[in-house]
Amino acid sequence: MSKCIYLVEDDDDIRFIVEYVLIEEGYEVKAFGTASEFHKGLSTNKIDLIILDVMLPDGNGIDICRKLKTNNQTSHIPVVIMSAHAAEKSILEEACADGFINKPFDLKDLTNQIKTHLKT
């Protein structure tokens, strides 16, 4: 069974590319353009990893990550933050994230980081 990744990214082009690459790598991907879409789509089904953009039109990836990490039902899910505007160390600490991807990113680096967090 393939691993399920939730992707929250408001930029349509970046979301499309990341989703495409992850599907080609054999992952099941559920992609969302806003925080509210993500919250509506968040299910009790098995989620193996969440990739969160920091700047969303209706929310903040750091806040979303913190809420996920303090909720007993979701705290075990690895969360990787993506941002072009943030320093890695401060984001990891502030958001309690498991990983950080700096935009712009190399697709090979993206897939390697995902594999590391999924231990595949």
N, C-alpha and C positions, 0 to 999 in steps of 0.2 A: 504494500500500500504506500502511495506517495505521501510525502510530507506536505502539510498545508501551511502556506505562508499568507498572512494578511499584510497587505501593502497599503499604506495611507500616504498619498502624495497628491497634491493639488495641481501640479503641472501635468497637463494631459500628455505631453510628449515624453517626459521622464517616466510617468506612470506606465505608458504603453511600452516603452523600451524595456524597463525593468520587468514588467509582467511577461513580456515576450521571452526575454532571456531566461527567466525562472521556469516558465513552462517548457522551454526547450531543454532545460536541465532536468526535467522530469518532476517538477513540483506542481502541486495544485495551488493556484493563486486566487485569492479574493482581493480585488483592488477597489479602493475607495478614494474619492477625490476630496472629501471633507471629513471633519471630525464627526459630524452628526450622521453621515452615511456609515462610518465605521461603527459608531455606537448602535445604530439600528441593525447593522449586519453582524454584530458580535453575537456569536451563538455559543451554546454549550458544547458544540462539536469540538473535536480535537483540533487545537491550533498549535502548531509546532514552533512558529516564529512570527514575530510582528516587526515590520519595518515601518518606522514612523518618520515623516518629515517634521521639522520643527515648526515652520511657519505655515499654518493652514488658514484658510479664509474665515473659519468659524471656530478656531481653537488653537491650541498650542501643543505640539508633540511632547514637550517636556512635562506639561501637566497631565496629559493622557498617560504617559509612561509612569509617572509617579502613582497615579490612581491604580493602574494595572498592577504595579509592584506592591502596593499596600492592600490589595484585595486577595483574600485567601484562595479564591477560585481561579485567579489569573497570575498570581505572583511567580509561579514556576515557569511561565512562558518567557523564553528569551526575547528581549526587545533590542532592536538595533535602531539607533537614531541616525537620520540623514540630514545634513545641513550644509549650506554654503556660508552661513553667517555666524558660526559658533566655534568656540575653541573646544576641542575634543575632551580634555580633562574636566573642564567645568560642566560640560553637558553630561558626561557620564556620572559625575557626582550629583549634580542637581536633579537629574531625571531618574537616577538609579538604574540607568540603562546598562545592558550587557555588552553593547558594542557601539561603534560610531563609524559612519561612512561620510567622508568629506566630499561635498560636491564641488566641482565636477569629479566624477569617479571613473576609474577604469573598470570595465565590465568584468574582467578576470578577477580583480581585487574584490569586487562586489560578491561574485559567486564564491570565491575562496572564504570570505568572511562568513557568508551564510552557511557554507559547509562546516566551518569551524564551530559555529553556534548550534548547528543541528547534529554535529558529530557524525556526519555521513561520509 
